[in-house]
Amino acid sequence: MTTENQLPPTPLEALRARLSTVVAIPVTPFREDGAVDWDNHAALIRRLVEHGVEVVTPNGNTGEFYTLTEAEIRRAVESAVTAVDGRAEVMAGVGLDIAGAVAGALDARSAGAGSLMVHQPVHPYRSAEGWIEYHRAIADAVPELGVVLYVRDPRIDGWQIAELADHSPNVIGVKYAVPDPVRFASVARDAGLHRFAWIAGLAELSTPGYWAVGATGFTSGLVNVVPQLSAALLEALRGGDFTKAMRVWESARVFEELRAADASADNVSVVKEALQQLGLSGRAVRPPSRVLPEDLRVRISELIAQWRNEGWL
């Protein structure tokens, strides 16, 4: 309810508030012939929503964005929008070259997505001014969509984020994935702690530390497998119960450490192997990822047994 002197939140302000949650990065399931299994894709996203997930990001890194064709990227957003059926926010991943990212943004808008996550630019040479212009071109192409920046570069300063948003007010959030909570705290405050939705972008293990210094949401690949666990972490952090949050953290630890090992070489493969063993999807991935070797498959089996014993599954 609003008073006479209060205006209701704008759609972008409301979206910014909705991002203070678990932001699921769904996998893109493949058939044995290498094609995307679109029926399974929709089923996995419906499962997320049925477990209370409020934001999904098709074409994120866990979705193997960099291995997908333009047609697959476009269809992944369409599939997600249909699967959530208005029950969750669809934040479509876009990136690579500016023209392709703008085209992806326009496709996402046409499909019914309400927001974008712009992948960290992969160009080997980046200036601060060029970083701003890259994101500005994408954001300005779809001014009615909320835009979330995916920041993995520690050279990005708060002033760059603030200057970008001064030009493009639909930039409303930051998925921060630099493994340095002190740096995050500084960047968030320099850009505007309450101006943006600050999303911890390194999944469950980093989330309590980032939450303590300003994050209000976090991204998750684990949520594809054990959505109850991710939800429990969110609930504990929202309630300020860091003791409970760390108990949940312990349950997620081995899984996330397997994903992070060897510079995250098996980040997606670990998730897909768990889904395979749960009978929810196949384990196939596209190069340069690999299917897990047998010893790691055994570790996943042990984890699933542990989660069942703990009541998460």
BAPA-846981 format. One record per residue (C-alpha): x, y negated, z negated; residue in three letters; residue number from 1. Coordinates in pm, 1 decimal. Example, Ala and Ser with C-alpha at 12.3 -4.5 7.8 and 13.67 -1.06 7.14 Angstrom:
BEGIN
east, north, up, residu, num
1230.0, 450.0, -780.0, ALA, 1;
1367.0, 106.0, -714.0, SER, 2;
END
This chain:
BEGIN
east, north, up, residu, num
0.0, 0.0, 0.0, MET, 1;
124.4, -348.9, 82.1, THR, 2;
45.7, -674.4, -94.0, THR, 3;
-50.4, -997.9, 77.1, GLU, 4;
315.1, -1106.1, 86.0, ASN, 5;
453.1, -773.7, 203.1, GLN, 6;
459.4, -658.9, 559.2, LEU, 7;
433.3, -289.2, 642.5, PRO, 8;
758.0, -133.1, 761.7, PRO, 9;
827.7, -146.3, 1132.2, THR, 10;
850.2, 186.2, 1318.7, PRO, 11;
1229.9, 165.0, 1315.5, LEU, 12;
1236.7, 87.7, 942.5, GLU, 13;
1007.7, 382.3, 876.8, ALA, 14;
1230.3, 604.5, 1087.3, LEU, 15;
1538.0, 493.1, 895.5, ARG, 16;
1368.4, 599.5, 572.7, ALA, 17;
1270.4, 938.5, 720.8, ARG, 18;
1634.6, 1014.5, 797.1, LEU, 19;
1710.6, 1042.6, 425.2, SER, 20;
1672.9, 1418.3, 441.1, THR, 21;
1824.4, 1738.1, 580.1, VAL, 22;
1895.7, 1674.8, 946.9, VAL, 23;
1893.8, 2018.1, 1110.9, ALA, 24;
2122.5, 2086.1, 1405.4, ILE, 25;
1954.2, 2384.2, 1575.1, PRO, 26;
2148.6, 2640.8, 1773.3, VAL, 27;
2093.5, 2695.8, 2142.7, THR, 28;
2032.4, 3072.6, 2177.2, PRO, 29;
2164.4, 3249.8, 2485.2, PHE, 30;
2056.4, 3572.5, 2648.7, ARG, 31;
2311.1, 3838.8, 2732.3, GLU, 32;
2326.6, 3707.1, 3089.5, ASP, 33;
2435.9, 3367.2, 2956.3, GLY, 34;
2113.0, 3178.4, 3023.8, ALA, 35;
1934.6, 2988.8, 2746.2, VAL, 36;
1660.6, 3186.1, 2574.9, ASP, 37;
1399.5, 2911.8, 2564.9, TRP, 38;
1133.5, 3117.2, 2387.5, ASP, 39;
1380.2, 3188.9, 2107.7, ASN, 40;
1489.8, 2824.2, 2104.7, HIS, 41;
1134.7, 2714.0, 2033.1, ALA, 42;
1082.5, 2989.9, 1775.7, ALA, 43;
1394.0, 2889.0, 1580.9, LEU, 44;
1286.3, 2524.8, 1570.7, ILE, 45;
934.0, 2620.0, 1462.1, ARG, 46;
1090.1, 2822.6, 1178.6, ARG, 47;
1285.5, 2516.8, 1065.5, LEU, 48;
973.3, 2301.7, 1056.4, VAL, 49;
775.4, 2571.5, 877.3, GLU, 50;
1042.2, 2562.9, 605.5, HIS, 51;
998.9, 2188.7, 558.7, GLY, 52;
1269.2, 2046.1, 786.4, VAL, 53;
1170.3, 1692.4, 886.6, GLU, 54;
1440.8, 1602.8, 1141.4, VAL, 55;
1590.6, 1823.0, 1415.1, VAL, 56;
1871.5, 1733.4, 1654.0, THR, 57;
1868.8, 1931.1, 1977.9, PRO, 58;
2198.5, 1902.3, 2164.7, ASN, 59;
2413.0, 1859.2, 1855.1, GLY, 60;
2748.2, 2030.9, 1812.6, ASN, 61;
2588.5, 2338.9, 1655.3, THR, 62;
2370.2, 2345.0, 1966.5, GLY, 63;
2686.2, 2371.4, 2182.5, GLU, 64;
2615.3, 2038.2, 2350.5, PHE, 65;
2944.6, 2032.1, 2538.8, TYR, 66;
2871.5, 2364.9, 2711.7, THR, 67;
2523.0, 2274.8, 2835.1, LEU, 68;
2427.3, 2156.0, 3182.1, THR, 69;
2232.9, 1833.4, 3232.5, GLU, 70;
1919.9, 2037.9, 3302.5, ALA, 71;
1968.3, 2241.0, 2984.3, GLU, 72;
2025.2, 1926.9, 2777.5, ILE, 73;
1702.9, 1779.6, 2911.4, ARG, 74;
1503.9, 2097.8, 2853.0, ARG, 75;
1638.6, 2140.9, 2499.6, ALA, 76;
1477.6, 1810.4, 2402.9, VAL, 77;
1152.3, 1902.6, 2573.9, GLU, 78;
1154.2, 2238.9, 2396.7, SER, 79;
1217.3, 2076.4, 2058.0, ALA, 80;
942.6, 1816.4, 2101.5, VAL, 81;
692.6, 2087.6, 2192.9, THR, 82;
805.4, 2315.3, 1909.6, ALA, 83;
781.4, 2054.2, 1632.4, VAL, 84;
437.9, 1947.8, 1761.0, ASP, 85;
449.2, 1615.5, 1578.3, GLY, 86;
550.4, 1770.5, 1246.1, ARG, 87;
912.1, 1651.4, 1251.9, ALA, 88;
1132.5, 1385.7, 1405.4, GLU, 89;
1326.8, 1488.7, 1716.6, VAL, 90;
1663.9, 1313.2, 1732.6, MET, 91;
1813.0, 1403.0, 2070.6, ALA, 92;
2188.8, 1431.7, 2110.4, GLY, 93;
2340.7, 1235.5, 2400.1, VAL, 94;
2697.1, 1154.3, 2496.7, GLY, 95;
2986.9, 1192.8, 2740.0, LEU, 96;
2996.1, 924.1, 3013.3, ASP, 97;
2780.8, 613.3, 2973.5, ILE, 98;
2563.9, 679.7, 3279.4, ALA, 99;
2498.1, 1036.7, 3169.1, GLY, 100;
2425.5, 931.1, 2812.1, ALA, 101;
2182.2, 662.6, 2929.1, VAL, 102;
2011.4, 913.5, 3157.4, ALA, 103;
1986.8, 1155.7, 2865.7, GLY, 104;
1840.2, 880.8, 2647.5, ALA, 105;
1577.0, 799.7, 2909.2, LEU, 106;
1496.0, 1169.3, 2947.7, ASP, 107;
1463.9, 1203.3, 2568.8, ALA, 108;
1224.9, 910.0, 2556.3, ARG, 109;
1016.5, 1059.0, 2836.4, SER, 110;
1006.7, 1394.0, 2654.8, ALA, 111;
872.4, 1230.5, 2338.5, GLY, 112;
1180.0, 1213.3, 2115.3, ALA, 113;
1175.1, 926.2, 1869.1, GLY, 114;
1547.3, 881.6, 1820.2, SER, 115;
1895.0, 955.6, 1952.3, LEU, 116;
2221.3, 1074.1, 1803.2, MET, 117;
2510.5, 945.1, 2012.5, VAL, 118;
2806.8, 1181.4, 2007.1, HIS, 119;
3149.4, 1040.5, 1927.9, GLN, 120;
3300.6, 920.3, 2259.2, PRO, 121;
3555.3, 1174.8, 2382.9, VAL, 122;
3765.7, 932.7, 2589.7, HIS, 123;
4131.2, 958.4, 2481.2, PRO, 124;
4176.2, 578.6, 2474.3, TYR, 125;
3936.6, 372.7, 2266.2, ARG, 126;
3930.2, 5.8, 2172.5, SER, 127;
3702.1, -134.5, 1905.9, ALA, 128;
3533.3, -356.6, 2163.7, GLU, 129;
3491.1, -66.0, 2404.1, GLY, 130;
3339.1, 150.7, 2131.2, TRP, 131;
3080.0, -119.7, 2064.2, ILE, 132;
3000.7, -164.5, 2434.0, GLU, 133;
2965.5, 210.4, 2488.3, TYR, 134;
2701.4, 243.2, 2217.7, HIS, 135;
2536.6, -86.1, 2306.8, ARG, 136;
2474.7, 28.8, 2664.9, ALA, 137;
2300.8, 342.4, 2539.5, ILE, 138;
2101.0, 174.5, 2263.2, ALA, 139;
1983.8, -111.6, 2483.0, ASP, 140;
1853.1, 130.8, 2745.9, ALA, 141;
1593.0, 259.8, 2498.3, VAL, 142;
1522.4, -24.6, 2252.7, PRO, 143;
1215.1, 146.2, 2109.9, GLU, 144;
1412.1, 455.0, 2002.4, LEU, 145;
1613.9, 467.9, 1682.5, GLY, 146;
1984.6, 526.9, 1740.6, VAL, 147;
2217.2, 712.0, 1504.1, VAL, 148;
2592.8, 685.1, 1557.8, LEU, 149;
2804.6, 997.8, 1518.4, TYR, 150;
3129.3, 870.2, 1366.5, VAL, 151;
3423.1, 1112.0, 1352.8, ARG, 152;
3699.5, 857.6, 1406.3, ASP, 153;
3852.6, 705.4, 1089.3, PRO, 154;
3945.2, 394.5, 1288.6, ARG, 155;
3578.7, 289.9, 1306.6, ILE, 156;
3531.3, 5.2, 1059.8, ASP, 157;
3214.8, -122.9, 900.3, GLY, 158;
3237.4, -449.4, 1090.2, TRP, 159;
3217.5, -261.9, 1421.6, GLN, 160;
2898.5, -87.3, 1313.6, ILE, 161;
2748.2, -412.3, 1184.5, ALA, 162;
2840.1, -604.0, 1500.9, GLU, 163;
2685.9, -333.3, 1716.2, LEU, 164;
2362.1, -345.0, 1517.3, ALA, 165;
2357.0, -725.2, 1538.3, ASP, 166;
2336.4, -684.5, 1916.8, HIS, 167;
2124.5, -367.4, 1917.4, SER, 168;
1885.0, -362.7, 1619.9, PRO, 169;
1761.0, -12.6, 1705.2, ASN, 170;
2094.7, 118.4, 1572.1, VAL, 171;
1958.7, 227.1, 1235.6, ILE, 172;
2175.4, 514.0, 1115.1, GLY, 173;
2522.5, 661.2, 1094.7, VAL, 174;
2614.3, 1028.4, 1083.7, LYS, 175;
2950.9, 996.8, 913.8, TYR, 176;
3184.6, 1292.0, 970.2, ALA, 177;
3525.6, 1161.0, 869.8, VAL, 178;
3651.2, 1390.3, 589.9, PRO, 179;
3726.0, 1106.0, 348.9, ASP, 180;
3454.8, 999.3, 101.7, PRO, 181;
3656.6, 694.3, -6.3, VAL, 182;
3673.8, 575.3, 352.8, ARG, 183;
3302.3, 645.6, 389.3, PHE, 184;
3218.6, 439.4, 80.2, ALA, 185;
3410.6, 143.1, 217.6, SER, 186;
3271.5, 166.1, 570.2, VAL, 187;
2913.2, 199.6, 446.0, ALA, 188;
2941.4, -104.2, 224.0, ARG, 189;
3118.4, -313.9, 484.1, ASP, 190;
2852.8, -229.2, 744.5, ALA, 191;
2557.7, -255.2, 504.5, GLY, 192;
2475.2, 20.9, 259.1, LEU, 193;
2101.5, -46.8, 275.7, HIS, 194;
2095.4, -160.0, 637.0, ARG, 195;
2147.5, 189.3, 779.9, PHE, 196;
2055.2, 547.5, 704.5, ALA, 197;
2387.1, 699.2, 595.1, TRP, 198;
2394.1, 1069.4, 679.4, ILE, 199;
2673.8, 1291.3, 550.0, ALA, 200;
2785.4, 1457.4, 871.8, GLY, 201;
3007.1, 1737.3, 744.0, LEU, 202;
2732.7, 1970.5, 617.1, ALA, 203;
2662.2, 2104.2, 269.1, GLU, 204;
3012.0, 2129.2, 119.6, LEU, 205;
3091.3, 1760.5, 166.3, SER, 206;
2745.5, 1633.2, 85.7, THR, 207;
2760.7, 1597.0, -296.7, PRO, 208;
3074.8, 1382.8, -273.5, GLY, 209;
2931.7, 1161.0, -0.4, TYR, 210;
2596.0, 1140.7, -178.3, TRP, 211;
2767.6, 1009.3, -491.0, ALA, 212;
2897.8, 708.7, -296.9, VAL, 213;
2598.4, 623.7, -81.0, GLY, 214;
2475.6, 895.0, 157.5, ALA, 215;
2102.9, 970.1, 143.6, THR, 216;
2083.4, 1253.2, 396.5, GLY, 217;
2301.5, 1526.9, 541.5, PHE, 218;
2332.5, 1734.8, 854.9, THR, 219;
2319.3, 2112.5, 843.2, SER, 220;
2384.0, 2414.6, 1061.4, GLY, 221;
2335.4, 2647.8, 764.6, LEU, 222;
1969.9, 2542.2, 758.9, VAL, 223;
1918.2, 2754.5, 1072.1, ASN, 224;
1993.8, 3058.8, 859.1, VAL, 225;
1890.1, 2980.0, 499.8, VAL, 226;
1665.3, 2671.7, 504.7, PRO, 227;
1570.4, 2726.1, 140.5, GLN, 228;
1930.4, 2669.9, 34.2, LEU, 229;
1964.5, 2339.8, 219.8, SER, 230;
1629.8, 2224.8, 79.5, ALA, 231;
1742.3, 2308.1, -274.0, ALA, 232;
2057.7, 2099.7, -230.2, LEU, 233;
1853.1, 1804.6, -107.6, LEU, 234;
1612.5, 1833.8, -399.2, GLU, 235;
1893.1, 1847.1, -654.7, ALA, 236;
2071.1, 1545.9, -508.5, LEU, 237;
1752.9, 1342.6, -483.5, ARG, 238;
1691.8, 1417.5, -850.5, GLY, 239;
2045.6, 1322.9, -949.2, GLY, 240;
2110.6, 1675.1, -1079.0, ASP, 241;
2468.6, 1729.1, -964.3, PHE, 242;
2507.7, 2036.9, -1184.6, THR, 243;
2228.7, 2209.6, -993.6, LYS, 244;
2361.7, 2072.9, -665.5, ALA, 245;
2697.7, 2236.2, -730.4, MET, 246;
2533.7, 2570.3, -807.4, ARG, 247;
2370.9, 2552.0, -465.3, VAL, 248;
2706.5, 2440.5, -323.9, TRP, 249;
2863.7, 2761.3, -454.8, GLU, 250;
2606.3, 2967.4, -265.3, SER, 251;
2688.4, 2782.2, 56.8, ALA, 252;
3063.5, 2771.1, 6.5, ARG, 253;
3189.4, 3087.5, 176.4, VAL, 254;
2962.4, 3046.4, 478.3, PHE, 255;
3071.1, 2688.0, 532.1, GLU, 256;
3437.6, 2771.1, 476.6, GLU, 257;
3411.7, 3037.0, 746.9, LEU, 258;
3263.9, 2776.0, 979.5, ARG, 259;
3539.6, 2525.7, 899.4, ALA, 260;
3833.3, 2766.8, 929.7, ALA, 261;
4090.7, 2717.0, 1205.8, ASP, 262;
3969.5, 2363.8, 1285.5, ALA, 263;
3608.5, 2487.6, 1303.3, SER, 264;
3684.4, 2738.5, 1578.6, ALA, 265;
3394.2, 2962.9, 1471.0, ASP, 266;
3158.3, 2685.7, 1359.6, ASN, 267;
2871.7, 2798.2, 1583.4, VAL, 268;
2966.3, 3165.5, 1598.7, SER, 269;
2923.1, 3208.5, 1222.7, VAL, 270;
2571.5, 3064.6, 1236.9, VAL, 271;
2473.9, 3279.1, 1534.3, LYS, 272;
2616.9, 3595.7, 1379.2, GLU, 273;
2404.5, 3540.4, 1069.3, ALA, 274;
2096.3, 3483.3, 1284.2, LEU, 275;
2175.4, 3803.9, 1475.3, GLN, 276;
2201.3, 4006.3, 1154.1, GLN, 277;
1872.3, 3858.8, 1030.4, LEU, 278;
1703.4, 3958.3, 1356.6, GLY, 279;
1625.0, 3597.0, 1444.0, LEU, 280;
1846.6, 3539.3, 1748.2, SER, 281;
2143.8, 3673.0, 1943.6, GLY, 282;
2511.0, 3617.7, 1869.0, ARG, 283;
2614.2, 3507.7, 2219.4, ALA, 284;
2810.1, 3182.7, 2248.3, VAL, 285;
2973.3, 3008.1, 2541.9, ARG, 286;
3349.2, 2954.2, 2577.6, PRO, 287;
3555.0, 2800.3, 2428.7, PRO, 288;
3371.5, 2951.1, 2127.8, SER, 289;
3392.3, 3326.6, 2071.5, ARG, 290;
3177.2, 3602.0, 1929.8, VAL, 291;
3301.5, 3685.5, 1579.9, LEU, 292;
3539.0, 3981.0, 1540.3, PRO, 293;
3427.4, 4277.2, 1331.1, GLU, 294;
3600.5, 4174.7, 1007.0, ASP, 295;
3415.2, 3843.1, 1002.4, LEU, 296;
3087.0, 4013.8, 1088.2, ARG, 297;
3135.1, 4219.0, 771.7, VAL, 298;
3184.8, 3897.4, 572.5, ARG, 299;
2854.8, 3766.9, 707.1, ILE, 300;
2682.1, 4091.4, 608.6, SER, 301;
2816.4, 4051.7, 255.8, GLU, 302;
2693.7, 3693.5, 241.4, LEU, 303;
2346.4, 3788.3, 354.7, ILE, 304;
2334.5, 4053.0, 83.0, ALA, 305;
2449.6, 3793.0, -169.8, GLN, 306;
2181.4, 3544.7, -60.8, TRP, 307;
1914.9, 3811.7, -89.5, ARG, 308;
2036.3, 3897.6, -437.5, ASN, 309;
2024.8, 3527.7, -533.1, GLU, 310;
1673.5, 3490.6, -393.7, GLY, 311;
1753.1, 3259.4, -103.4, TRP, 312;
1631.2, 3512.5, 155.7, LEU, 313;
END
